[in-house]
Amino acid sequence: MERGSVGDGTGARQRPGERYLRGVRGATTVERDEAPLVLEATRELLEAMLRENRIEEFEPIASIFFTTTPDLVSAFPAEAARELGMDAVPLICNQEIPVPGRLPRVVRVMLQVNTERGQREMRHVYLRGATVLRPDLTSAQ
């Protein structure tokens, strides 16, 4: 099936040269709730998301949403994005719903990027213990 065809899961045809807002998901885990560990894991995740999706500059990034499980309170994951130089990208942090039995100490990211690439071309990245959240996506990592 050609890129941008009706059956590609986007529900619309993508015309060559048009840019679309695409979401890239990612998640990682942190060994302990310590600010340096949270920031290190978040930086590692962001760098992998950028690399896997061939995002070489920050201008096409529309915004990034960060969430943490309720057991991570030592740092804002968005600080890691600022440390990478994303000073003009809108960032926000939220806390996940405290679902019993959930995977502990997880940082999740939803990066929104303007791109000519189709929805199914976007690469979602799950690292460390978070690979169990989407085993269908981690085989290519």
URWO-V248120 format. One record per run of one state. SS is the DSSP state (H for helix, E for strand, - for the rest). FROM is the first residue (numbers start at 0). LEN is the number of residues. If there is no record, write none. Layout:
ss->SS from->FROM len->LEN
ss->SS from->FROM len->LEN
This chain:
ss->- from->0 len->5
ss->H from->5 len->3
ss->- from->8 len->11
ss->E from->19 len->10
ss->- from->29 len->5
ss->H from->34 len->18
ss->- from->52 len->8
ss->E from->60 len->8
ss->- from->68 len->9
ss->H from->77 len->6
ss->- from->83 len->6
ss->E from->89 len->6
ss->- from->95 len->10
ss->E from->105 len->10
ss->- from->115 len->3
ss->H from->118 len->3
ss->- from->121 len->3
ss->E from->124 len->2
ss->- from->126 len->1
ss->H from->127 len->11
ss->- from->138 len->3
